Amino acid sequence: LGPVLIFNQTHKDPVLREIYADVRFRQAMSLAMNRDEINELIFLGLSEPRQAVPVAGFTTPEDEIYMTKFDPERANALLDELGLERGSDGVRMRSDGKPLTVLWEYSTQFVFTPEFPTLIAGWWNDVGINALVKEVTSQVLREKGAANDVDIAIEWDETFEPVLISNISPMVVPFSDFTPLMGVPWRDWMNSDGASGEEPPAWAKRLAEIAEVWPTLLPGSDEYTKFARELVKIHLDNLIIIGTVGRIPKPNVISNRLGNVPNYEIANYGYGYAFALRADQWYFKN
């Protein structure tokens, strides 16, 4: 899976929080991106448009392309529906009369190249969002995420099914087990039984409930699939994490002298990039 975007629905700015928390805004931002151009210009045509759903047997082809079609007309309509009217310069206005500015602080560790956020910011500007991009270090980005100080988080694990079973955190608040990406006040509320932080929306609570049960179920069983499908549905209905492209090749170089190495299609750092290839059964040919 390629880079993803997570709008901060617990933003400290109450006006931005209201905007980012409206699913129509997130849908508009997804529809305003030209993923085919991202694929051609950045990934040499080797990837494909893809939403941020698990790479798993319980997802469908329809899940993978949900709201990935480039549709600026529909994006504009959704933003109009939100009441975000354009000013004289074409930039949409917040409810407090200020221009709607999105500051996208990014690290190249998570976006491959600065051209990635620059391209997307251009398309967002076309639909009236004053999108600004700024490169920072990964450490700064993580610190700001932990402090609930970002507009957009981008560091997210690839959710291959076997990895997800052992670590479901990328799919539940705060969407990482390393550094919070979004929902810090919600996490604090859930961890303190309501003593601190802010009460999360019902969908975030339900994700936490699923996370308690699903990893304990037998993979492939009816209950396992039922909970997994609900997990995917909640994510797509709320478009919590916006995907861009996926199935990006990650070559592994294997010596011709090395035998008993099977062909495989999964390259993910959760697998040590080389999947579970049983290195104990490799051998060198004479």
PyMOL commands that set and color helices and strands:
alter all, ss='L'
color gray80, all
select helices_A, chain A and resi 14-20+23-31+35-42+61-64+72-81+108-111+115-126+138-146+161-166+169-171+184-191+202-216+222-238+269-271+279-281
alter helices_A, ss='H'
color red, helices_A
select strands_A, chain A and resi 6-7+48-49+101-106+130-135+152-153+245-246+258-259+283-284
alter strands_A, ss='S'
color yellow, strands_A
deselect
rebuild
show_as cartoon
